[in-house]
Structures are given as C-alpha cells and as structure tokens.
Amino acid sequence: MIGELKPYSAYKESGVPWLGKVPDHWEVEKLRNILRVVAKRNRPNLPLLSITREKGVILRNLESKEENHNFIPDDLTNYKVVKKGQFAMNKMKAWQGSYGVSSYNGIVSPAYFVFDINGLLGKYLHNAIRSQVYVSFFTQASDGVRIGQWDLSQDRMKEIPFFVPPIKEQTAIASFLDYTDRRIRRYIRSKQKLIKLLDEQKQVVINEAVTRGINPDVPMKPSGFEWLGDIPEHWENVLLGRCLKNIEQGWSPVAAEGELADDQWAVLTLSSVKQGLFNAEAIKPISKSAKIPEGIEVKEGDFLLTRSNTRSLVGDVCVVENVRSKTVLCDLIYRLKIDRSLVEPLFLMYQLLSPFGRRQIEQDARGSSGTMPKIAQKHIKSWRLVLPDLDEQKQIAGELAHVTKKINDVIEQIKDEIALFREYRTRLISDIVTGKLDVREEAAKRPQEINYVDLLEIDEIEDDIELGADLDSESIEDEAA
C-alpha cells in the first residue's frame, strides 16, 4: 500500500529553502492565522493534564510516582483550562515537540500556551504539527542559556509557516495516517510483548541458576528464606558485607558543553548501568579545567551498583567492560570492592539481578514522595547471598553469560526492528504532511475504523520500551515550567 503512493502532479515553491516545494493547490499560512491564544482559568476541579513529547496532551496519572516529578500546588485556580479540540503546548519543550491537540477537558500549568484552532481540522493539525518537519520550526523559534530548558518566542512562533491543504484533503490525510499509524503501533506492540516474554525467560533462567545451581540432582536444604525455598545442601547463606572490602561513591562534576575530546575526562551517567550490561558510551564530558579527584577513575572489571534511580532500576548492577580511559565514577553509582577469594563478580551480579536479589534491594530503597529512591551503603552490606564454592560460582556465571547473551542478542535485534519502524513512521508522516506523497486515492479505499479520541487512547496505553534512553533525572520529561 505505502509503496504505491505517488507525488502530486503539480508543485510550487514553499518559500522555505530547506523544505522545497509543496503541492500547487495548498495554501501557505502563518501560525498566527491558525492559532489564537486563550487563557481561561479558575477551573481547579478539572482533571490535570500533561503535555509530553511522545504522546502530546494526556491525562496526568496522579498515582504514578515515576510520572510525577514536579510539584503540584494545592491551589490550582491559576492553572489554564484546555478543552477538547484545543491546541496546548509546553513552551519550554516546544523544541522537542511537546504539544498537541487535546482529546480531553482539563487544566495545565499556567506557564503553558493554550490556543483555539482557526479554519483547520484538529486531527490534521495534530498529525502535521507534531511531525519532524514542524518540530524543526519550533526549535528555530526557541532559545535560552540551557538547551534542556529553551524557551519558545511567541512572536517567532507566530511567523512559522504552515501548509494547508483543502479541508477534504486534510480529512483524507488524517484518515490515512490514523489507519497506517494503528497498523504500525500494533506491530510495535506485538514486538514489545515478545521482548517482555524474553526478559521473563531470562529472569527465570538466572534465578534458577543462582539459587539452585545447574545440577538438578544435588541434595537440597531450606534456604532460611520462606519466599526463596530450598537451596543446594552445600551452599552457604552469607552477608554481602562479609564479601566486600569497601564501597566507593563517585563524584558530581559540572558537565561541559560540546563534544568530548579524546584526551578529555568524562563522567559516567546512570544509564551506563542497565540490567547487567555496561554501556561505555553513557558518559558526559567534564570541563578541561576541572580538578579530578584521585581514586575515582573507572577500571576494567569494576563492579558498579546504582545508588539512586527509578524504583525498578535502583540497585542495578554490572561489571565494567571496554571502558574508555579517563572516565570517572559519578556520585549516583557505587563501586563495590569485592573480595574475589569469596565471590565471583559475575555470579554476584546475576544474583543481585535475580528476583532473590531484587526483592532485598527494593525493600531497602528509600525516597521521599517525588524523589527517586536511594540505596545506603549499610543496606548493601546487610543483603544476603546464597553461595556455592568459588569454582562452582564461576561455572554458573559462565553458563549464564552464554545463555543470557543469546537472549540479549535476540532482544537487541527486535529493538532494532522497532526503531526502524518508528523511523519509517516519522519519515512517512513528514512526507505526507508536506505534500511529498499524495494519499487521497489510498485514503478513499481505507475503512473509517477509528476516530481521533481512539488514537490518543492507544497512545496512552502503549507499553513503550526504552531504546537506550538516558535515565538520568534531567532526561525525565519536565512537565512543569
């Protein structure tokens, strides 16, 4: 179906050099003629809404601690009202595409923009203006000292050009994109479910190996933990603190701007540690004038544990591999100095990644409302391990490394497929809403099977799996100005 799409028969110059031509019968308007600012307030009983890069305007989940990182005042009378069909925008994140046409009645931060839409089909505007092409316009109209908090100039926003097909054609484009997007999302969702199944399979394999060994015929004994069950008779139940020589914490330098030079020091970010894998590229440059403390350079074979993160990732662990020289430990990551005469680092890693280890870690994670949980050194030392002798630990770790690599390779392949489909969707939408492809004939063949509200509901329930996203606190979507 997509391969049969063709260009329009006649084009004209768009007036935007890097965009090129648009269909000859499309109008070129300025956003000032399409969007009219409104600022209705004093409706504190309406639902709270969020405006995100990925999903546009959504209902805010007040029960989710991981979604609500920003302060919500007791008095919401100054919050702005957003009605269904209005266009709302987080002006500090407009350069990322944090805006959209709302499918809900609700209220948003008083620092956000809310607009009525003039003479344009709402679902067409939503699809078009959230495309990569228009996000670039908003990036050009935003500036500031810190790139993460660029502010949108309303005057420059008003001058952004918008390419307007006839209403009937807007309907056809929106219908075609809805239909295509649903098919792509269905495919992505099926792949995400497969990743979850593979992760669950990996957890079962790890837990079985690090709590019962790889010999099914070995005699068993009670572990001492009602929720764990039996362990091999010759295994010991020990404190992790007995197996550690020291616990070290890193440093929190001010990150430098620009590209990282080969001879420049860098600091790890939280996403360098993720479910047993070390990401050597998850680093930030440090100012060349900074004085680097002694003893915090990361070395090959170091055992890392995240001190603070989201609840599902706090206490995450890995063993360092292929680390870049001149890389230092950050203050949100511990380095555990292990007594290697007692514990094989890889075996310890797998046991802390298993349900047995994660249960203890998550029980000890501490954090006040609105903050990420943290792990204290005293908690680490109090965790229990169940250990065979060192040779058996190494044998089990070797088997797990082999099996989990196979599973991880399949997962990465699936993630690559998902990323390709997302890139394809992004390019397709941009090509259609800028008139590079004519969908009118194909849209007429498609059944009218969904409406705009349905599409946003799909967005809300889609189970996104992060594809290499940085999990540092500053990367989490900032919804409040």
Beta strands, then each sheet from edge to edge (+ up, - down):
strand 1: 11-13
strand 2: 21-23
strand 3: 27-30
strand 4: 35-38
strand 5: 49-52
strand 6: 56-59
strand 7: 80-82
strand 8: 87-89
strand 9: 99-101
strand 10: 106-108
strand 11: 113-117
strand 12: 142-143
strand 13: 151-152
strand 14: 161-164
strand 15: 220-222
strand 16: 230-232
strand 17: 236-239
strand 18: 244-249
strand 19: 266-268
strand 20: 273-274
strand 21: 277-278
strand 22: 283-285
strand 23: 303-306
strand 24: 317-319
strand 25: 327-328
strand 26: 333-338
strand 27: 384-387
sheet 1: 1+ 2-
sheet 2: 3+ 14-
sheet 3: 4+ 11- 8+ 9-
sheet 4: 5+ 6-
sheet 5: 7+ 10-
sheet 6: 12+ 13-
sheet 7: 15+ 16-
sheet 8: 17+ 27-
sheet 9: 18+ 26- 23+ 24-
sheet 10: 22+ 19- 25-
sheet 11: 20+ 21-
end
